[in-house]
């Protein structure tokens, strides 16, 4: 199935924010005679840590390099007439291993005040199916055109989501947004990332007209889910990304990065 990819990133406008601490990479690979696979990753460096920018770029770089290596190993082992499209469990395992390696690499950046940390959300796209993996709070959305509905396909690991799930307050309220920047999980926090802090989901039956949007929290800000859905229905390409950024930017402190896949 054909699709277009649009990417956009911009640094926070605050004079105290020296660098864009978001990172993103996309790799399109094909092994042997198999169909191509798209590997996409987005990371958001933890602002209160000194090495946020380095952590984000380390995470996406190591994650994608390790994932490519694991996938190549699968093909070398299976050899001819093998298609990874029929072995999603192997891709699933490879993505988890790549995320763990990315975490270890971020942990090595520094210690104490020089430590680094970052979120990571990534997609492996195989025609009409995608596997999503993440830790932290960088969202991945799926807009299903046939339903006119928007689905959150990543697990948001921050205090706001945890408190809301426990009934402390409702989502998308003032109390909720006051706690969205308190992360409960991210790469670099500890040497071994617990399984409970890794979210992995499958997206099936991606159809023409659908859209996948993955980005850092700054790209969405306090924009409500119904607003994002309306934008996805009304806008396309760079116009959609720009509208998301402009709607989300209520402060000068957040970098904004998003990748849009249009089917």
C-alpha positions in Angstrom: 0.0 0.0 0.0 1.3 3.4 -1.0 1.8 6.1 1.6 3.4 9.5 2.1 5.6 10.6 5.0 5.9 14.1 6.3 8.2 15.3 9.1 8.5 18.5 11.0 10.6 19.6 14.0 11.2 23.0 15.6 13.0 24.2 18.7 11.3 25.8 21.7 11.2 29.6 21.4 12.4 30.2 25.0 15.7 32.1 25.2 16.7 29.7 28.0 16.2 26.7 25.7 19.5 26.4 23.8 18.9 23.4 21.6 16.2 21.2 20.2 16.2 18.2 22.5 13.9 16.1 20.2 15.3 13.6 17.7 13.8 11.5 14.9 15.0 9.1 12.2 13.4 7.0 9.5 14.9 4.1 7.7 13.4 2.1 4.9 14.9 -1.3 4.5 14.4 -4.4 2.3 16.1 -7.7 3.0 16.7 -10.5 0.4 13.6 -10.6 -1.9 11.2 -9.5 0.8 9.0 -6.4 0.7 10.4 -3.2 2.3 9.9 -2.3 6.0 9.7 1.3 7.4 11.4 1.8 10.7 10.6 5.1 12.4 11.6 6.5 15.8 11.0 9.7 17.7 12.6 10.7 21.0 12.2 13.6 23.4 15.1 14.4 25.7 14.2 14.9 29.3 14.4 18.7 29.9 15.6 18.7 33.5 18.6 16.5 32.7 21.8 18.0 31.4 22.2 15.6 28.4 18.7 15.6 27.0 19.7 16.4 23.4 22.5 13.8 23.3 20.2 11.2 25.0 17.5 11.7 22.4 19.8 11.3 19.4 21.6 8.3 21.1 18.3 6.6 21.6 17.0 6.8 18.0 20.4 6.0 16.5 21.1 2.9 18.7 17.5 1.7 18.5 17.4 1.7 14.7 20.9 0.3 14.2 20.3 -2.6 16.7 16.8 -3.3 15.2 18.3 -3.4 11.6 20.9 -5.8 12.9 18.4 -8.1 14.6 16.2 -8.2 11.5 19.2 -9.0 9.3 20.1 -11.8 11.6 16.6 -13.3 11.3 16.9 -13.3 7.5 20.4 -14.8 7.6 19.1 -17.6 9.8 16.0 -18.4 7.8 17.6 -17.8 4.4 15.6 -18.2 1.2 11.8 -17.9 0.8 11.4 -16.3 4.2 9.3 -13.2 4.8 9.3 -11.3 8.1 5.8 -10.2 7.2 4.7 -13.7 8.3 6.7 -13.6 11.5 5.6 -10.5 13.4 6.6 -12.2 16.7 10.2 -12.1 15.6 9.9 -8.4 14.8 8.3 -7.8 18.2 11.2 -9.5 20.0 13.8 -7.5 17.9 12.1 -4.2 18.7 12.1 -5.0 22.5 15.8 -5.9 22.3 16.6 -2.8 20.4 14.8 -0.7 23.0 16.8 -2.3 25.8 20.0 -1.6 24.0 19.0 2.0 23.4 18.3 2.3 27.1 21.8 1.0 28.0 23.4 3.4 25.6 21.6 6.3 27.2 22.6 5.2 30.6 26.2 5.3 29.6 26.0 9.0 28.6 26.8 10.3 32.1 26.0 10.2 35.8 24.5 12.6 38.3 24.1 16.1 37.0 25.5 15.1 33.6 23.0 12.2 33.2 20.7 12.0 30.2 17.2 10.7 29.7 14.7 10.5 26.9 11.4 9.1 25.8 11.2 6.8 22.7 8.3 5.9 20.5 8.8 3.8 17.4 6.9 2.2 14.6 7.8 -0.8 12.4 5.5 -0.5 9.4 4.8 -3.6 7.2 2.2 -2.6 4.6 -1.2 -2.5 6.3 0.2 -3.5 9.7 2.3 -1.6 12.2 4.0 -2.5 15.5 4.3 0.3 18.0 6.7 0.3 20.9 7.3 3.1 23.4 8.4 4.2 26.8 7.7 7.6 28.2 5.0 10.0 26.9 5.6 10.6 23.2 2.2 9.8 21.6 1.4 7.6 18.6 -2.0 8.2 17.1 -4.0 6.3 14.5 -6.7 8.1 12.6 -9.1 5.6 10.9 -10.7 7.5 8.0 -13.5 4.9 7.6 -14.6 5.5 11.2 -13.7 9.2 11.5 -12.1 8.2 14.8 -8.7 8.7 16.5 -7.0 6.1 18.6 -4.0 6.5 20.9 -1.7 3.5 20.2 1.0 4.2 22.7 1.0 4.1 26.5 1.5 7.5 28.1 3.7 6.9 31.1 3.4 10.0 33.2 1.9 11.0 36.5 -1.2 12.6 34.9 -2.2 9.4 33.2 -1.6 7.3 36.3 -3.6 9.6 38.5 -6.5 9.8 36.0 -6.6 6.0 35.7 -6.9 5.8 39.5 -9.8 8.3 39.5 -7.9 11.1 41.2 -9.1 13.5 38.5 -10.4 13.4 34.9 -8.3 13.4 31.8 -7.8 16.7 29.9 -8.5 18.9 33.0 -6.4 21.5 34.7 -5.1 19.1 37.3 -4.3 16.6 34.6 -2.2 19.0 32.6 -0.3 20.2 35.6 1.2 16.7 35.9 1.8 15.7 32.3 5.5 16.6 32.5 6.2 14.3 35.4 7.5 11.2 33.7 7.3 7.8 35.4 9.4 6.0 32.8 12.0 6.9 30.3 15.3 5.7 28.8 18.3 6.3 31.0 16.4 6.1 34.3 17.8 2.7 35.2 20.2 0.2 33.5 17.5 -2.5 32.9 14.1 -1.3 31.6 11.4 -3.3 33.3 8.9 -5.0 31.0 6.0 -3.1 32.6 7.6 0.1 31.3 7.6 -1.1 27.7 4.4 -0.7 25.8 4.0 -2.7 22.6 0.9 -2.8 20.4 -0.2 -4.0 17.0 -2.2 -1.9 14.5 -4.0 -4.0 12.0 -5.9 -3.3 8.8 -4.5 0.2 8.1 -6.6 1.4 5.2 -6.4 4.1 2.5 -7.2 7.4 4.0 -5.8 6.4 7.4 -3.1 8.5 9.1 -0.4 7.6 11.7 1.0 10.5 13.7 3.9 10.0 16.1 5.6 12.8 17.9 6.9 14.4 21.1 4.5 15.7 23.7 5.3 19.3 22.6 3.7 18.6 19.2 0.4 18.0 20.9 0.6 20.0 24.1 -2.8 20.4 25.8 -4.8 19.8 22.6 -7.7 17.5 23.3 -8.1 14.2 21.4 -11.3 15.3 19.7 -9.4 18.4 18.3 -6.6 16.3 17.0 -9.2 14.0 15.3 -10.8 17.0 13.7 -7.5 18.2 12.4 -6.6 14.8 11.0 -9.9 14.7 9.2 -9.6 18.3 7.8 -5.9 18.7 7.0 -3.1 16.8 5.2 0.6 16.8 5.0 2.6 19.7 6.3 -0.6 21.7 6.8 -1.7 19.2 9.4 1.6 19.2 11.2 1.7 23.0 11.3 -1.8 23.2 12.6 -1.0 20.7 15.3 2.1 22.7 16.3 0.3 26.1 16.4 -2.6 24.7 18.4 -0.3 23.0 20.9 2.1 25.8 21.5 0.8 27.6 24.6 4.3 28.1 26.1 7.8 28.7 24.7 9.3 25.8 26.6 8.6 22.7 24.5 10.3 21.5 21.4 7.9 20.1 18.8 8.5 17.1 16.5 6.1 15.0 14.6 6.0 12.4 11.8 2.9 11.9 9.7 2.2 8.9 7.6 -0.7 9.3 5.1 -2.1 6.2 3.5 
